[in-house]
């Protein structure tokens, strides 16, 4: 695990004992820190085996006794009383990423790449990690993807930590100075946690505010919020013009480094669609900053296997391709998947984050029919019914069965819900697994 002498002889409170919280407890205890924990779930409290860890209700405890309060990113700082009580006690509220930042001085010399944005950050993170690993660079990924960063082994000298960072994690971080920071885009999301879009964008911007002078910044999207953050910061040149330019360029699906051809999406089987072209450009730019040559970058792009639940090719049966894009939890995230295929039977719905599907509307010409599910079924059936055939399917399993029965060779059955999963599933992974299970059942029929 990653720990540090900087934690020793201090007393930390840890609020939330899911996987990340447990990694924090282990890292702090390994350093010799005193730790007091709490989770509102009694089963999680009972699972703490270290007899030196004190259990106390942090909802009512005197917080002034602690050197810091480490909370899960899922704790809504804008509404949870713990945040206000900590501020009144003069105690910092932080997350595991901030503890990692404190530990960096004691790690072998290394670099950190931080990736944030509303959409695309998981693929960009995994792709950068894959390119580095394929080139033989010691690397690991963490943050909002994979294992908690503190539970991982320190990298040897020359290693690169690749961190996907949600706005919630950035909110709990004060000193993570990324050597390379990437912003993919900013579109409406998590607005229940922020003072409108301006507050949400300001959270993303802090990743760049924490960088040291001379560090690399990469900005992908031309949306107004990303453009405003990029203004005046310089950054690695990235362009999507019609002619290759200095830096990294994408022209008609082909990538260039300083005008020299690197390859195209036709060579990258797991990176279909215009959104993945942008993810690839971000990864190319980051790899270039980190010193990889064109051959190493090209090899990494060509061998990237893709992410589970993100435009994941599940099976092809009877000429019909089944694609799991369960990680698309908002309309802006779904839109690129609709753009990627010309003939789609679209499974959509769940717990909606908005009452509109505006980002998806330009691609409805690709949709043969929509199969609406979950809490959003009635609203989405109304929104889509004026434009395309709609089937009220209710569940993922039923939608998959109906879509499979209607799809013709050359068409795609796509789960890309544009919604959160919490109406019917624990998380988007469980929803994606349900889709994959339903596809497997089709194969048995």
Rosetta blueprint (number, residue, H / E / L):
1 X L
2 X L
3 X L
4 X L
5 X H
6 X H
7 X H
8 X L
9 X L
10 X L
11 X E
12 X E
13 X E
14 X E
15 X E
16 X L
17 X L
18 X L
19 X H
20 X H
21 X H
22 X H
23 X H
24 X H
25 X H
26 X H
27 X H
28 X H
29 X H
30 X H
31 X H
32 X L
33 X L
34 X E
35 X E
36 X E
37 X E
38 X E
39 X L
40 X L
41 X L
42 X H
43 X H
44 X H
45 X H
46 X H
47 X L
48 X L
49 X L
50 X L
51 X L
52 X L
53 X L
54 X E
55 X E
56 X L
57 X L
58 X L
59 X L
60 X L
61 X L
62 X L
63 X H
64 X H
65 X H
66 X L
67 X L
68 X E
69 X E
70 X E
71 X E
72 X L
73 X L
74 X L
75 X L
76 X L
77 X L
78 X L
79 X L
80 X L
81 X H
82 X H
83 X H
84 X H
85 X H
86 X H
87 X H
88 X H
89 X H
90 X L
91 X L
92 X L
93 X E
94 X E
95 X L
96 X H
97 X H
98 X H
99 X H
100 X H
101 X H
102 X H
103 X H
104 X H
105 X H
106 X H
107 X L
108 X L
109 X L
110 X E
111 X E
112 X E
113 X E
114 X E
115 X E
116 X E
117 X L
118 X L
119 X L
120 X L
121 X H
122 X H
123 X H
124 X H
125 X H
126 X H
127 X H
128 X H
129 X H
130 X H
131 X H
132 X H
133 X H
134 X H
135 X L
136 X L
137 X L
138 X L
139 X E
140 X E
141 X E
142 X E
143 X E
144 X L
145 X L
146 X L
147 X L
148 X L
149 X H
150 X H
151 X H
152 X L
153 X L
154 X L
155 X L
156 X L
157 X L
158 X L
159 X E
160 X E
161 X E
162 X E
163 X E
164 X E
165 X L
166 X L
167 X H
168 X H
169 X H
170 X H
171 X H
172 X L
173 X L
174 X L
175 X L
176 X L
177 X L
178 X L
179 X L
180 X E
181 X E
182 X E
183 X E
184 X L
185 X L
186 X L
187 X L
188 X L
189 X L
190 X L
191 X H
192 X H
193 X H
194 X L
195 X L
196 X H
197 X H
198 X H
199 X H
200 X H
201 X H
202 X H
203 X H
204 X H
205 X H
206 X H
207 X H
208 X H
209 X H
210 X L
211 X L
212 X L
213 X L
214 X L
215 X L
216 X E
217 X E
218 X E
219 X E
220 X L
221 X L
222 X L
223 X L
224 X H
225 X H
226 X H
227 X H
228 X H
229 X H
230 X H
231 X L
232 X L
233 X L
234 X L
235 X L
236 X L
237 X L
238 X E
239 X E
240 X L
241 X L
242 X L
243 X L
244 X L
245 X L
246 X L
247 X L
248 X E
249 X E
250 X E
251 X E
252 X L
253 X L
254 X E
255 X E
256 X E
257 X E
258 X L
259 X L
260 X E
261 X E
262 X E
263 X E
264 X E
265 X H
266 X H
267 X H
268 X L
269 X L
270 X L
271 X L
272 X L
273 X L
274 X H
275 X H
276 X H
277 X H
278 X H
279 X H
280 X H
281 X H
282 X H
283 X H
284 X H
285 X H
286 X H
287 X H
288 X H
289 X H
290 X L
291 X L
292 X L
293 X L
294 X H
295 X H
296 X H
297 X H
298 X H
299 X H
300 X H
301 X H
302 X H
303 X H
304 X L
305 X L
306 X L
307 X E
308 X L
309 X L
310 X E
311 X L
312 X E
313 X E
314 X E
315 X E
316 X E
317 X E
318 X L
319 X L
320 X E
321 X E
322 X E
323 X E
324 X E
325 X L
326 X L
327 X L
328 X L
329 X L
330 X L
331 X H
332 X H
333 X H
334 X H
335 X H
336 X H
337 X H
338 X H
339 X H
340 X H
341 X L
342 X L
343 X L
344 X E
345 X E
346 X E
347 X E
348 X E
349 X E
350 X L
351 X E
352 X L
353 X L
354 X L
355 X L
356 X L
357 X L
358 X H
359 X H
360 X H
361 X H
362 X L
363 X L
364 X H
365 X H
366 X H
367 X E
368 X E
369 X E
370 X E
371 X E
372 X E
373 X E
374 X H
375 X H
376 X H
377 X H
378 X H
379 X H
380 X H
381 X H
382 X H
383 X H
384 X H
385 X H
386 X L
387 X L
388 X L
389 X E
390 X E
391 X E
392 X E
393 X E
394 X E
395 X L
396 X H
397 X H
398 X H
399 X H
400 X H
401 X H
402 X H
403 X H
404 X H
405 X H
406 X H
407 X L
408 X L
409 X L
410 X L
411 X L
412 X E
413 X E
414 X E
415 X E
416 X L
417 X L
418 X L
419 X L
420 X E
421 X L
422 X L
423 X L
424 X L
425 X L
426 X L
427 X L
428 X H
429 X H
430 X H
431 X H
432 X H
433 X H
434 X H
435 X H
436 X H
437 X H
438 X H
439 X H
440 X H
441 X H
442 X H
443 X H
444 X H
445 X L
